[in-house]
Amino acid sequence: MEMAMRNQSLQEFLIAAKTAYLSRASESNSVRSLNRIFAALETPAAQSNATSGRIPVCHYLDEIAAHSASFPADLQMLMDKFNALEPALQWRPREGDCTGASENFGENHANAMIVGPGGLEAREDVWLGVSLVGPNVRYPDHRHPPEETYLVISPGDFRQGRQDWVHVAKGETFYNPHNIVHAMQSSDLPLLVFWALQE
């Protein structure tokens, strides 16, 4: 059987993502999960011809990109590769339950799947994507069976269950165990976060 050939810009992004994630994650379960995720990604899957497109909230991506020149080298590389890839992504608002979301959530957020269902590489075993949240917006409480690690590009606050909110700075990671209720919220700045899950 012929092996799938991965798009070069996606391959370069995944290399940068692996470098940034694994150099910054410290929680042992997160490190274990990320090692499994990036090991799985060493084998490409079918490339997708999914349609691409931004929605209005995506104008904040330009603001975040303008600041990325001052990022540490690994994050700057990640953002350079992401910015090259981003025009091919399909940005969408969240579907389903929005319990706990702020009133301004609807028009002020977007998600894009990079690798996974509907992403640039269509696969079910690993999901790698990105969320953008406009300023002063609370993302709804949500949960999913796979464990997840966020890599935070612009700072925000994160919470699990009914615990206190935790501020996560640029370049830090935040680990969500299997099926835990979790949420995030932005400050006066837009929030950009990558997420990595494995089924």
TIVO-2410 file (N, C-alpha, C; in nm, 3 decimals):
# residues 199
REC num residu      c1      c2      c3 atome chaine
REC   1      M   0.085  -0.119   0.000     N      A
REC   1      M   0.000   0.000   0.000    CA      A
REC   1      M   0.088   0.125   0.000     C      A
REC   2      E   0.056   0.222  -0.082     N      A
REC   2      E   0.137   0.342  -0.093    CA      A
REC   2      E   0.114   0.432   0.027     C      A
REC   3      M   0.225   0.484   0.085     N      A
REC   3      M   0.215   0.573   0.200    CA      A
REC   3      M   0.168   0.711   0.156     C      A
REC   4      A   0.083   0.772   0.237     N      A
REC   4      A   0.036   0.907   0.207    CA      A
REC   4      A   0.153   1.005   0.211     C      A
REC   5      M   0.150   1.103   0.122     N      A
REC   5      M   0.252   1.208   0.119    CA      A
REC   5      M   0.194   1.332   0.186     C      A
REC   6      R   0.266   1.383   0.284     N      A
REC   6      R   0.216   1.498   0.360    CA      A
REC   6      R   0.256   1.629   0.291     C      A
REC   7      N   0.162   1.722   0.291     N      A
REC   7      N   0.189   1.857   0.243    CA      A
REC   7      N   0.309   1.916   0.316     C      A
REC   8      Q   0.401   1.980   0.243     N      A
REC   8      Q   0.526   2.028   0.303    CA      A
REC   8      Q   0.502   2.132   0.411     C      A
REC   9      S   0.409   2.224   0.389     N      A
REC   9      S   0.384   2.328   0.489    CA      A
REC   9      S   0.326   2.268   0.617     C      A
REC  10      L   0.244   2.164   0.603     N      A
REC  10      L   0.191   2.096   0.721    CA      A
REC  10      L   0.303   2.021   0.793     C      A
REC  11      Q   0.389   1.954   0.718     N      A
REC  11      Q   0.501   1.883   0.780    CA      A
REC  11      Q   0.590   1.979   0.859     C      A
REC  12      E   0.619   2.094   0.803     N      A
REC  12      E   0.703   2.191   0.872    CA      A
REC  12      E   0.635   2.245   0.998     C      A
REC  13      F   0.504   2.265   0.991     N      A
REC  13      F   0.431   2.308   1.110    CA      A
REC  13      F   0.436   2.201   1.218     C      A
REC  14      L   0.417   2.075   1.182     N      A
REC  14      L   0.416   1.968   1.282    CA      A
REC  14      L   0.553   1.952   1.348     C      A
REC  15      I   0.659   1.971   1.273     N      A
REC  15      I   0.793   1.966   1.333    CA      A
REC  15      I   0.809   2.079   1.435     C      A
REC  16      A   0.766   2.199   1.398     N      A
REC  16      A   0.775   2.313   1.490    CA      A
REC  16      A   0.686   2.294   1.612     C      A
REC  17      A   0.567   2.236   1.591     N      A
REC  17      A   0.476   2.211   1.703    CA      A
REC  17      A   0.536   2.109   1.800     C      A
REC  18      K   0.594   2.004   1.746     N      A
REC  18      K   0.657   1.903   1.831    CA      A
REC  18      K   0.768   1.965   1.915     C      A
REC  19      T   0.853   2.045   1.851     N      A
REC  19      T   0.964   2.109   1.922    CA      A
REC  19      T   0.912   2.197   2.036     C      A
REC  20      A   0.814   2.282   2.005     N      A
REC  20      A   0.762   2.375   2.106    CA      A
REC  20      A   0.689   2.301   2.218     C      A
REC  21      Y   0.602   2.208   2.182     N      A
REC  21      Y   0.526   2.134   2.283    CA      A
REC  21      Y   0.619   2.058   2.377     C      A
REC  22      L   0.712   1.981   2.321     N      A
REC  22      L   0.792   1.891   2.404    CA      A
REC  22      L   0.900   1.965   2.482     C      A
REC  23      S   0.936   2.085   2.440     N      A
REC  23      S   1.032   2.162   2.518    CA      A
REC  23      S   0.965   2.239   2.632     C      A
REC  24      R   0.833   2.252   2.626     N      A
REC  24      R   0.762   2.335   2.722    CA      A
REC  24      R   0.670   2.259   2.817     C      A
REC  25      A   0.627   2.141   2.779     N      A
REC  25      A   0.541   2.062   2.868    CA      A
REC  25      A   0.624   2.003   2.982     C      A
REC  26      S   0.570   2.008   3.104     N      A
REC  26      S   0.642   1.954   3.220    CA      A
REC  26      S   0.559   1.853   3.298     C      A
REC  27      E   0.427   1.860   3.288     N      A
REC  27      E   0.341   1.766   3.361    CA      A
REC  27      E   0.359   1.627   3.300     C      A
REC  28      S   0.383   1.527   3.384     N      A
REC  28      S   0.424   1.395   3.334    CA      A
REC  28      S   0.320   1.332   3.243     C      A
REC  29      N   0.191   1.343   3.278     N      A
REC  29      N   0.087   1.286   3.191    CA      A
REC  29      N   0.081   1.357   3.056     C      A
REC  30      S   0.104   1.488   3.060     N      A
REC  30      S   0.106   1.564   2.936    CA      A
REC  30      S   0.222   1.521   2.848     C      A
REC  31      V   0.340   1.506   2.905     N      A
REC  31      V   0.458   1.465   2.828    CA      A
REC  31      V   0.435   1.327   2.766     C      A
REC  32      R   0.379   1.235   2.844     N      A
REC  32      R   0.350   1.101   2.794    CA      A
REC  32      R   0.252   1.109   2.676     C      A
REC  33      S   0.146   1.185   2.693     N      A
REC  33      S   0.045   1.201   2.589    CA      A
REC  33      S   0.104   1.262   2.463     C      A
REC  34      L   0.183   1.367   2.479     N      A
REC  34      L   0.241   1.435   2.364    CA      A
REC  34      L   0.339   1.345   2.289     C      A
REC  35      N   0.416   1.266   2.362     N      A
REC  35      N   0.508   1.174   2.295    CA      A
REC  35      N   0.432   1.074   2.208     C      A
REC  36      R   0.317   1.026   2.257     N      A
REC  36      R   0.235   0.933   2.180    CA      A
REC  36      R   0.175   1.003   2.058     C      A
REC  37      I   0.128   1.125   2.078     N      A
REC  37      I   0.067   1.200   1.968    CA      A
REC  37      I   0.167   1.223   1.855     C      A
REC  38      F   0.285   1.273   1.890     N      A
REC  38      F   0.380   1.305   1.784    CA      A
REC  38      F   0.444   1.180   1.725     C      A
REC  39      A   0.448   1.071   1.800     N      A
REC  39      A   0.491   0.944   1.740    CA      A
REC  39      A   0.390   0.898   1.636     C      A
REC  40      A   0.261   0.911   1.666     N      A
REC  40      A   0.158   0.874   1.569    CA      A
REC  40      A   0.167   0.960   1.444     C      A
REC  41      L   0.201   1.088   1.462     N      A
REC  41      L   0.206   1.181   1.349    CA      A
REC  41      L   0.328   1.158   1.259     C      A
REC  42      E   0.419   1.072   1.301     N      A
REC  42      E   0.531   1.040   1.213    CA      A
REC  42      E   0.484   0.965   1.088     C      A
REC  43      T   0.367   0.904   1.097     N      A
REC  43      T   0.308   0.837   0.981    CA      A
REC  43      T   0.197   0.925   0.924     C      A
REC  44      P   0.217   0.981   0.805     N      A
REC  44      P   0.113   1.067   0.747    CA      A
REC  44      P  -0.014   0.988   0.714     C      A
REC  45      A  -0.124   1.059   0.714     N      A
REC  45      A  -0.252   1.003   0.671    CA      A
REC  45      A  -0.298   1.078   0.545     C      A
REC  46      A  -0.414   1.043   0.497     N      A
REC  46      A  -0.466   1.104   0.374    CA      A
REC  46      A  -0.477   1.255   0.390     C      A
REC  47      Q  -0.431   1.326   0.288     N      A
REC  47      Q  -0.441   1.472   0.288    CA      A
REC  47      Q  -0.580   1.512   0.238     C      A
REC  48      S  -0.633   1.618   0.297     N      A
REC  48      S  -0.769   1.660   0.269    CA      A
REC  48      S  -0.771   1.776   0.171     C      A
REC  49      N  -0.881   1.788   0.101     N      A
REC  49      N  -0.906   1.904   0.015    CA      A
REC  49      N  -1.015   1.991   0.075     C      A
REC  50      A  -1.018   1.996   0.207     N      A
REC  50      A  -1.123   2.073   0.276    CA      A
REC  50      A  -1.117   2.219   0.233     C      A
REC  51      T  -1.232   2.282   0.229     N      A
REC  51      T  -1.237   2.424   0.194    CA      A
REC  51      T  -1.175   2.506   0.306     C      A
REC  52      S  -1.123   2.622   0.271     N      A
REC  52      S  -1.059   2.709   0.369    CA      A
REC  52      S  -1.139   2.838   0.381     C      A
REC  53      G  -1.109   2.912   0.485     N      A
REC  53      G  -1.175   3.041   0.500    CA      A
REC  53      G  -1.176   3.093   0.642     C      A
REC  54      R  -1.160   3.222   0.654     N      A
REC  54      R  -1.168   3.291   0.782    CA      A
REC  54      R  -1.311   3.338   0.808     C      A
REC  55      I  -1.340   3.362   0.936     N      A
REC  55      I  -1.462   3.431   0.975    CA      A
REC  55      I  -1.419   3.561   1.042     C      A
REC  56      P  -1.510   3.657   1.066     N      A
REC  56      P  -1.467   3.791   1.108    CA      A
REC  56      P  -1.372   3.798   1.227     C      A
REC  57      V  -1.391   3.715   1.329     N      A
REC  57      V  -1.305   3.722   1.448    CA      A
REC  57      V  -1.159   3.695   1.414     C      A
REC  58      C  -1.133   3.634   1.300     N      A
REC  58      C  -0.995   3.598   1.264    CA      A
REC  58      C  -0.906   3.720   1.238     C      A
REC  59      H  -0.964   3.839   1.236     N      A
REC  59      H  -0.878   3.957   1.219    CA      A
REC  59      H  -0.781   3.970   1.336     C      A
REC  60      Y  -0.813   3.908   1.449     N      A
REC  60      Y  -0.720   3.912   1.563    CA      A
REC  60      Y  -0.592   3.832   1.535     C      A
REC  61      L  -0.594   3.742   1.440     N      A
REC  61      L  -0.474   3.667   1.406    CA      A
REC  61      L  -0.363   3.761   1.358     C      A
REC  62      D  -0.400   3.867   1.289     N      A
REC  62      D  -0.301   3.962   1.240    CA      A
REC  62      D  -0.233   4.034   1.356     C      A
REC  63      E  -0.310   4.067   1.459     N      A
REC  63      E  -0.256   4.132   1.578    CA      A
REC  63      E  -0.158   4.040   1.649     C      A
REC  64      I  -0.194   3.913   1.663     N      A
REC  64      I  -0.107   3.817   1.729    CA      A
REC  64      I   0.020   3.794   1.646     C      A
REC  65      A   0.005   3.784   1.515     N      A
REC  65      A   0.121   3.764   1.427    CA      A
REC  65      A   0.219   3.880   1.436     C      A
REC  66      A   0.167   4.001   1.453     N      A
REC  66      A   0.254   4.119   1.460    CA      A
REC  66      A   0.344   4.114   1.582     C      A
REC  67      H   0.300   4.046   1.688     N      A
REC  67      H   0.379   4.037   1.812    CA      A
REC  67      H   0.475   3.917   1.810     C      A
REC  68      S   0.458   3.826   1.716     N      A
REC  68      S   0.532   3.700   1.723    CA      A
REC  68      S   0.682   3.717   1.694     C      A
REC  69      A   0.721   3.828   1.635     N      A
REC  69      A   0.864   3.850   1.609    CA      A
REC  69      A   0.943   3.862   1.739     C      A
REC  70      S   0.876   3.896   1.849     N      A
REC  70      S   0.945   3.910   1.978    CA      A
REC  70      S   0.936   3.783   2.063     C      A
REC  71      F   0.877   3.675   2.009     N      A
REC  71      F   0.862   3.552   2.084    CA      A
REC  71      F   0.996   3.479   2.097     C      A
REC  72      P   1.010   3.390   2.195     N      A
REC  72      P   1.126   3.301   2.198    CA      A
REC  72      P   1.136   3.223   2.067     C      A
REC  73      A   1.258   3.174   2.036     N      A
REC  73      A   1.285   3.118   1.903    CA      A
REC  73      A   1.191   3.005   1.865     C      A
REC  74      D   1.161   2.913   1.959     N      A
REC  74      D   1.076   2.799   1.923    CA      A
REC  74      D   0.933   2.842   1.895     C      A
REC  75      L   0.883   2.940   1.972     N      A
REC  75      L   0.747   2.989   1.948    CA      A
REC  75      L   0.741   3.074   1.822     C      A
REC  76      Q   0.847   3.149   1.796     N      A
REC  76      Q   0.851   3.228   1.673    CA      A
REC  76      Q   0.849   3.136   1.551     C      A
REC  77      M   0.926   3.027   1.558     N      A
REC  77      M   0.925   2.930   1.447    CA      A
REC  77      M   0.787   2.867   1.431     C      A
REC  78      L   0.726   2.830   1.542     N      A
REC  78      L   0.592   2.772   1.537    CA      A
REC  78      L   0.494   2.868   1.472     C      A
REC  79      M   0.498   2.995   1.512     N      A
REC  79      M   0.405   3.091   1.455    CA      A
REC  79      M   0.436   3.121   1.309     C      A
REC  80      D   0.563   3.122   1.272     N      A
REC  80      D   0.597   3.140   1.131    CA      A
REC  80      D   0.536   3.027   1.046     C      A
REC  81      K   0.550   2.904   1.094     N      A
REC  81      K   0.497   2.789   1.020    CA      A
REC  81      K   0.344   2.788   1.023     C      A
REC  82      F   0.287   2.829   1.135     N      A
REC  82      F   0.141   2.837   1.144    CA      A
REC  82      F   0.087   2.944   1.049     C      A
REC  83      N   0.151   3.061   1.047     N      A
REC  83      N   0.104   3.169   0.961    CA      A
REC  83      N   0.111   3.131   0.814     C      A
REC  84      A   0.211   3.049   0.778     N      A
REC  84      A   0.220   3.002   0.639    CA      A
REC  84      A   0.108   2.904   0.606     C      A
REC  85      L   0.067   2.829   0.706     N      A
REC  85      L  -0.035   2.725   0.689    CA      A
REC  85      L  -0.177   2.779   0.702     C      A
REC  86      E  -0.193   2.885   0.779     N      A
REC  86      E  -0.326   2.932   0.821    CA      A
REC  86      E  -0.423   2.962   0.708     C      A
REC  87      P  -0.378   3.017   0.594     N      A
REC  87      P  -0.476   3.043   0.486    CA      A
REC  87      P  -0.547   2.919   0.435     C      A
REC  88      A  -0.491   2.800   0.459     N      A
REC  88      A  -0.555   2.677   0.414    CA      A
REC  88      A  -0.656   2.623   0.513     C      A
REC  89      L  -0.665   2.682   0.633     N      A
REC  89      L  -0.753   2.630   0.737    CA      A
REC  89      L  -0.897   2.678   0.720     C      A
REC  90      Q  -0.989   2.595   0.767     N      A
REC  90      Q  -1.130   2.631   0.771    CA      A
REC  90      Q  -1.166   2.670   0.913     C      A
REC  91      W  -1.189   2.797   0.938     N      A
REC  91      W  -1.225   2.846   1.071    CA      A
REC  91      W  -1.376   2.837   1.089     C      A
REC  92      R  -1.418   2.789   1.206     N      A
REC  92      R  -1.561   2.771   1.234    CA      A
REC  92      R  -1.591   2.809   1.379     C      A
REC  93      P  -1.713   2.855   1.406     N      A
REC  93      P  -1.754   2.871   1.545    CA      A
REC  93      P  -1.785   2.735   1.608     C      A
REC  94      R  -1.781   2.731   1.738     N      A
REC  94      R  -1.813   2.608   1.810    CA      A
REC  94      R  -1.958   2.569   1.787     C      A
REC  95      E  -1.982   2.440   1.777     N      A
REC  95      E  -2.118   2.389   1.767    CA      A
REC  95      E  -2.156   2.322   1.899     C      A
REC  96      G  -2.285   2.319   1.929     N      A
REC  96      G  -2.333   2.245   2.046    CA      A
REC  96      G  -2.346   2.331   2.170     C      A
REC  97      D  -2.341   2.266   2.285     N      A
REC  97      D  -2.367   2.328   2.415    CA      A
REC  97      D  -2.270   2.441   2.444     C      A
REC  98      C  -2.323   2.554   2.489     N      A
REC  98      C  -2.238   2.669   2.522    CA      A
REC  98      C  -2.256   2.710   2.668     C      A
REC  99      T  -2.280   2.613   2.756     N      A
REC  99      T  -2.297   2.639   2.899    CA      A
REC  99      T  -2.176   2.713   2.955     C      A
REC 100      G  -2.203   2.823   3.024     N      A
REC 100      G  -2.097   2.899   3.089    CA      A
REC 100      G  -2.033   3.005   3.002     C      A
REC 101      A  -2.063   3.007   2.873     N      A
REC 101      A  -1.999   3.105   2.784    CA      A
REC 101      A  -2.047   3.246   2.816     C      A
REC 102      S  -1.963   3.343   2.789     N      A
REC 102      S  -2.002   3.483   2.804    CA      A
REC 102      S  -2.099   3.520   2.691     C      A
REC 103      E  -2.176   3.626   2.715     N      A
REC 103      E  -2.277   3.667   2.617    CA      A
REC 103      E  -2.215   3.705   2.483     C      A
REC 104      N  -2.091   3.749   2.484     N      A
REC 104      N  -2.025   3.793   2.360    CA      A
REC 104      N  -1.950   3.680   2.291     C      A
REC 105      F  -1.970   3.556   2.334     N      A
REC 105      F  -1.894   3.443   2.281    CA      A
REC 105      F  -1.921   3.416   2.134     C      A
REC 106      G  -2.048   3.422   2.093     N      A
REC 106      G  -2.088   3.374   1.961    CA      A
REC 106      G  -2.006   3.426   1.846     C      A
REC 107      E  -1.989   3.558   1.838     N      A
REC 107      E  -1.919   3.618   1.724    CA      A
REC 107      E  -1.772   3.642   1.753     C      A
REC 108      N  -1.725   3.599   1.870     N      A
REC 108      N  -1.591   3.636   1.912    CA      A
REC 108      N  -1.502   3.516   1.941     C      A
REC 109      H  -1.519   3.411   1.863     N      A
REC 109      H  -1.431   3.295   1.876    CA      A
REC 109      H  -1.432   3.219   1.743     C      A
REC 110      A  -1.331   3.136   1.726     N      A
REC 110      A  -1.324   3.047   1.609    CA      A
REC 110      A  -1.229   2.933   1.642     C      A
REC 111      N  -1.255   2.818   1.582     N      A
REC 111      N  -1.169   2.701   1.595    CA      A
REC 111      N  -1.133   2.651   1.456     C      A
REC 112      A  -1.016   2.590   1.445     N      A
REC 112      A  -0.976   2.528   1.318    CA      A
REC 112      A  -0.905   2.397   1.348     C      A
REC 113      M  -0.943   2.293   1.276     N      A
REC 113      M  -0.876   2.164   1.286    CA      A
REC 113      M  -0.760   2.163   1.187     C      A
REC 114      I  -0.642   2.132   1.238     N      A
REC 114      I  -0.524   2.123   1.151    CA      A
REC 114      I  -0.505   1.978   1.106     C      A
REC 115      V  -0.500   1.888   1.203     N      A
REC 115      V  -0.494   1.744   1.176    CA      A
REC 115      V  -0.609   1.679   1.252     C      A
REC 116      G  -0.690   1.602   1.185     N      A
REC 116      G  -0.806   1.540   1.247    CA      A
REC 116      G  -0.927   1.552   1.157     C      A
REC 117      P  -1.046   1.517   1.205     N      A
REC 117      P  -1.166   1.523   1.121    CA      A
REC 117      P  -1.189   1.664   1.066     C      A
REC 118      G  -1.196   1.675   0.936     N      A
REC 118      G  -1.217   1.805   0.873    CA      A
REC 118      G  -1.093   1.890   0.861     C      A
REC 119      G  -0.977   1.836   0.904     N      A
REC 119      G  -0.853   1.912   0.899    CA      A
REC 119      G  -0.778   1.893   0.768     C      A
REC 120      L  -0.658   1.947   0.764     N      A
REC 120      L  -0.576   1.935   0.644    CA      A
REC 120      L  -0.528   1.793   0.622     C      A
REC 121      E  -0.516   1.719   0.731     N      A
REC 121      E  -0.486   1.576   0.723    CA      A
REC 121      E  -0.598   1.504   0.797     C      A
REC 122      A  -0.678   1.431   0.723     N      A
REC 122      A  -0.798   1.369   0.778    CA      A
REC 122      A  -0.761   1.239   0.850     C      A
REC 123      R  -0.775   1.240   0.983     N      A
REC 123      R  -0.747   1.120   1.059    CA      A
REC 123      R  -0.829   1.123   1.187     C      A
REC 124      E  -0.849   1.006   1.246     N      A
REC 124      E  -0.932   0.995   1.366    CA      A
REC 124      E  -0.849   0.975   1.492     C      A
REC 125      D  -0.725   0.927   1.478     N      A
REC 125      D  -0.649   0.888   1.597    CA      A
REC 125      D  -0.589   1.007   1.671     C      A
REC 126      V  -0.553   1.112   1.600     N      A
REC 126      V  -0.488   1.229   1.658    CA      A
REC 126      V  -0.559   1.354   1.608     C      A
REC 127      W  -0.583   1.447   1.700     N      A
REC 127      W  -0.641   1.576   1.664    CA      A
REC 127      W  -0.544   1.685   1.708     C      A
REC 128      L  -0.511   1.773   1.617     N      A
REC 128      L  -0.428   1.890   1.649    CA      A
REC 128      L  -0.497   2.010   1.587     C      A
REC 129      G  -0.530   2.107   1.670     N      A
REC 129      G  -0.605   2.221   1.620    CA      A
REC 129      G  -0.572   2.348   1.695     C      A
REC 130      V  -0.651   2.451   1.669     N      A
REC 130      V  -0.623   2.583   1.724    CA      A
REC 130      V  -0.755   2.653   1.755     C      A
REC 131      S  -0.755   2.729   1.864     N      A
REC 131      S  -0.870   2.810   1.902    CA      A
REC 131      S  -0.827   2.955   1.916     C      A
REC 132      L  -0.912   3.043   1.868     N      A
REC 132      L  -0.893   3.188   1.879    CA      A
REC 132      L  -1.012   3.245   1.954     C      A
REC 133      V  -0.984   3.323   2.057     N      A
REC 133      V  -1.090   3.382   2.139    CA      A
REC 133      V  -1.062   3.532   2.147     C      A
REC 134      G  -1.161   3.614   2.110     N      A
REC 134      G  -1.144   3.758   2.116    CA      A
REC 134      G  -1.130   3.808   2.259     C      A
REC 135      P  -1.097   3.935   2.277     N      A
REC 135      P  -1.076   3.990   2.411    CA      A
REC 135      P  -1.201   3.980   2.499     C      A
REC 136      N  -1.177   3.952   2.627     N      A
REC 136      N  -1.281   3.950   2.730    CA      A
REC 136      N  -1.398   3.857   2.694     C      A
REC 137      V  -1.362   3.735   2.656     N      A
REC 137      V  -1.460   3.633   2.618    CA      A
REC 137      V  -1.432   3.508   2.699     C      A
REC 138      R  -1.541   3.447   2.750     N      A
REC 138      R  -1.529   3.319   2.820    CA      A
REC 138      R  -1.579   3.208   2.730     C      A
REC 139      Y  -1.492   3.112   2.705     N      A
REC 139      Y  -1.527   2.994   2.627    CA      A
REC 139      Y  -1.612   2.902   2.714     C      A
REC 140      P  -1.708   2.828   2.658     N      A
REC 140      P  -1.798   2.748   2.741    CA      A
REC 140      P  -1.730   2.629   2.808     C      A
REC 141      D  -1.792   2.582   2.915     N      A
REC 141      D  -1.752   2.456   2.976    CA      A
REC 141      D  -1.772   2.345   2.873     C      A
REC 142      H  -1.675   2.257   2.863     N      A
REC 142      H  -1.687   2.145   2.769    CA      A
REC 142      H  -1.601   2.030   2.819     C      A
REC 143      R  -1.623   1.913   2.762     N      A
REC 143      R  -1.547   1.794   2.800    CA      A
REC 143      R  -1.541   1.699   2.681     C      A
REC 144      H  -1.442   1.611   2.683     N      A
REC 144      H  -1.428   1.510   2.577    CA      A
REC 144      H  -1.345   1.396   2.633     C      A
REC 145      P  -1.369   1.275   2.584     N      A
REC 145      P  -1.296   1.159   2.636    CA      A
REC 145      P  -1.144   1.169   2.625     C      A
REC 146      P  -1.087   1.218   2.513     N      A
REC 146      P  -0.940   1.220   2.507    CA      A
REC 146      P  -0.879   1.322   2.602     C      A
REC 147      E  -0.763   1.289   2.658     N      A
REC 147      E  -0.685   1.388   2.731    CA      A
REC 147      E  -0.633   1.490   2.631     C      A
REC 148      E  -0.593   1.606   2.682     N      A
REC 148      E  -0.560   1.718   2.592    CA      A
REC 148      E  -0.451   1.803   2.655     C      A
REC 149      T  -0.363   1.854   2.571     N      A
REC 149      T  -0.266   1.953   2.617    CA      A
REC 149      T  -0.278   2.078   2.531     C      A
REC 150      Y  -0.298   2.191   2.599     N      A
REC 150      Y  -0.297   2.321   2.532    CA      A
REC 150      Y  -0.153   2.375   2.530     C      A
REC 151      L  -0.119   2.442   2.422     N      A
REC 151      L   0.001   2.524   2.416    CA      A
REC 151      L  -0.047   2.667   2.393     C      A
REC 152      V  -0.022   2.752   2.491     N      A
REC 152      V  -0.080   2.886   2.492    CA      A
REC 152      V   0.015   2.983   2.422     C      A
REC 153      I  -0.035   3.051   2.320     N      A
REC 153      I   0.045   3.146   2.243    CA      A
REC 153      I   0.026   3.289   2.292     C      A
REC 154      S  -0.095   3.324   2.328     N      A
REC 154      S  -0.118   3.452   2.394    CA      A
REC 154      S  -0.190   3.421   2.525     C      A
REC 155      P  -0.156   3.490   2.632     N      A
REC 155      P  -0.197   3.448   2.766    CA      A
REC 155      P  -0.347   3.453   2.789     C      A
REC 156      G  -0.392   3.367   2.880     N      A
REC 156      G  -0.534   3.361   2.917    CA      A
REC 156      G  -0.550   3.284   3.046     C      A
REC 157      D  -0.674   3.263   3.085     N      A
REC 157      D  -0.706   3.192   3.209    CA      A
REC 157      D  -0.778   3.062   3.175     C      A
REC 158      F  -0.749   2.958   3.252     N      A
REC 158      F  -0.801   2.824   3.227    CA      A
REC 158      F  -0.854   2.766   3.357     C      A
REC 159      R  -0.955   2.679   3.345     N      A
REC 159      R  -1.016   2.620   3.464    CA      A
REC 159      R  -1.061   2.478   3.436     C      A
REC 160      Q  -1.053   2.396   3.540     N      A
REC 160      Q  -1.105   2.259   3.534    CA      A
REC 160      Q  -1.210   2.243   3.643     C      A
REC 161      G  -1.327   2.186   3.605     N      A
REC 161      G  -1.434   2.167   3.702    CA      A
REC 161      G  -1.473   2.299   3.768     C      A
REC 162      R  -1.481   2.296   3.901     N      A
REC 162      R  -1.515   2.417   3.977    CA      A
REC 162      R  -1.393   2.475   4.048     C      A
REC 163      Q  -1.275   2.434   4.005     N      A
REC 163      Q  -1.153   2.488   4.064    CA      A
REC 163      Q  -1.135   2.634   4.025     C      A
REC 164      D  -1.042   2.700   4.092     N      A
REC 164      D  -1.013   2.839   4.060    CA      A
REC 164      D  -0.954   2.850   3.919     C      A
REC 165      W  -0.973   2.966   3.859     N      A
REC 165      W  -0.909   2.994   3.732    CA      A
REC 165      W  -0.758   3.002   3.751     C      A
REC 166      V  -0.684   2.953   3.653     N      A
REC 166      V  -0.538   2.955   3.655    CA      A
REC 166      V  -0.491   3.038   3.537     C      A
REC 167      H  -0.404   3.136   3.564     N      A
REC 167      H  -0.349   3.216   3.454    CA      A
REC 167      H  -0.235   3.138   3.388     C      A
REC 168      V  -0.240   3.128   3.257     N      A
REC 168      V  -0.137   3.057   3.182    CA      A
REC 168      V  -0.071   3.157   3.088     C      A
REC 169      A   0.060   3.173   3.103     N      A
REC 169      A   0.135   3.273   3.028    CA      A
REC 169      A   0.170   3.222   2.888     C      A
REC 170      K   0.214   3.313   2.805     N      A
REC 170      K   0.261   3.280   2.670    CA      A
REC 170      K   0.368   3.172   2.677     C      A
REC 171      G   0.350   3.067   2.596     N      A
REC 171      G   0.449   2.962   2.590    CA      A
REC 171      G   0.434   2.852   2.693     C      A
REC 172      E   0.337   2.865   2.783     N      A
REC 172      E   0.314   2.760   2.882    CA      A
REC 172      E   0.211   2.661   2.830     C      A
REC 173      T   0.208   2.543   2.890     N      A
REC 173      T   0.111   2.441   2.853    CA      A
REC 173      T   0.013   2.420   2.967     C      A
REC 174      F  -0.101   2.360   2.933     N      A
REC 174      F  -0.206   2.331   3.032    CA      A
REC 174      F  -0.267   2.197   2.993     C      A
REC 175      Y  -0.264   2.102   3.087     N      A
REC 175      Y  -0.307   1.965   3.061    CA      A
REC 175      Y  -0.446   1.939   3.116     C      A
REC 176      N  -0.533   1.881   3.033     N      A
REC 176      N  -0.667   1.840   3.074    CA      A
REC 176      N  -0.678   1.688   3.071     C      A
REC 177      P  -0.698   1.624   3.187     N      A
REC 177      P  -0.714   1.478   3.188    CA      A
REC 177      P  -0.840   1.435   3.112     C      A
REC 178      H  -0.850   1.305   3.089     N      A
REC 178      H  -0.965   1.247   3.021    CA      A
REC 178      H  -1.097   1.297   3.081     C      A
REC 179      N  -1.185   1.348   2.996     N      A
REC 179      N  -1.326   1.372   3.030    CA      A
REC 179      N  -1.349   1.476   3.139     C      A
REC 180      I  -1.250   1.556   3.173     N      A
REC 180      I  -1.270   1.658   3.275    CA      A
REC 180      I  -1.339   1.780   3.212     C      A
REC 181      V  -1.430   1.842   3.287     N      A
REC 181      V  -1.493   1.966   3.241    CA      A
REC 181      V  -1.388   2.077   3.248     C      A
REC 182      H  -1.374   2.154   3.141     N      A
REC 182      H  -1.274   2.261   3.140    CA      A
REC 182      H  -1.323   2.377   3.055     C      A
REC 183      A  -1.260   2.492   3.076     N      A
REC 183      A  -1.299   2.615   3.007    CA      A
REC 183      A  -1.177   2.707   3.001     C      A
REC 184      M  -1.188   2.811   2.920     N      A
REC 184      M  -1.082   2.912   2.912    CA      A
REC 184      M  -1.146   3.048   2.889     C      A
REC 185      Q  -1.071   3.152   2.922     N      A
REC 185      Q  -1.121   3.288   2.898    CA      A
REC 185      Q  -1.004   3.381   2.868     C      A
REC 186      S  -1.031   3.479   2.785     N      A
REC 186      S  -0.930   3.576   2.746    CA      A
REC 186      S  -0.933   3.695   2.841     C      A
REC 187      S  -0.829   3.776   2.832     N      A
REC 187      S  -0.820   3.901   2.906    CA      A
REC 187      S  -0.855   4.015   2.810     C      A
REC 188      D  -0.789   4.128   2.825     N      A
REC 188      D  -0.811   4.239   2.733    CA      A
REC 188      D  -0.745   4.215   2.597     C      A
REC 189      L  -0.672   4.103   2.586     N      A
REC 189      L  -0.606   4.067   2.462    CA      A
REC 189      L  -0.670   3.942   2.405     C      A
REC 190      P  -0.663   3.922   2.274     N      A
REC 190      P  -0.714   3.796   2.217    CA      A
REC 190      P  -0.629   3.678   2.264     C      A
REC 191      L  -0.692   3.563   2.275     N      A
REC 191      L  -0.627   3.440   2.319    CA      A
REC 191      L  -0.613   3.346   2.200     C      A
REC 192      L  -0.492   3.293   2.181     N      A
REC 192      L  -0.467   3.193   2.078    CA      A
REC 192      L  -0.403   3.073   2.145     C      A
REC 193      V  -0.460   2.956   2.122     N      A
REC 193      V  -0.411   2.835   2.187    CA      A
REC 193      V  -0.419   2.717   2.091     C      A
REC 194      F  -0.311   2.640   2.087     N      A
REC 194      F  -0.312   2.513   2.014    CA      A
REC 194      F  -0.355   2.402   2.108     C      A
REC 195      W  -0.417   2.297   2.054     N      A
REC 195      W  -0.458   2.184   2.136    CA      A
REC 195      W  -0.424   2.054   2.064     C      A
REC 196      A  -0.383   1.956   2.146     N      A
REC 196      A  -0.340   1.827   2.094    CA      A
REC 196      A  -0.411   1.717   2.173     C      A
REC 197      L  -0.482   1.629   2.102     N      A
REC 197      L  -0.558   1.520   2.163    CA      A
REC 197      L  -0.530   1.391   2.088     C      A
REC 198      Q  -0.543   1.280   2.158     N      A
REC 198      Q  -0.534   1.149   2.093    CA      A
REC 198      Q  -0.651   1.064   2.137     C      A
REC 199      E  -0.721   1.006   2.039     N      A
REC 199      E  -0.835   0.921   2.069    CA      A
REC 199      E  -0.789   0.793   2.138     C      A
***
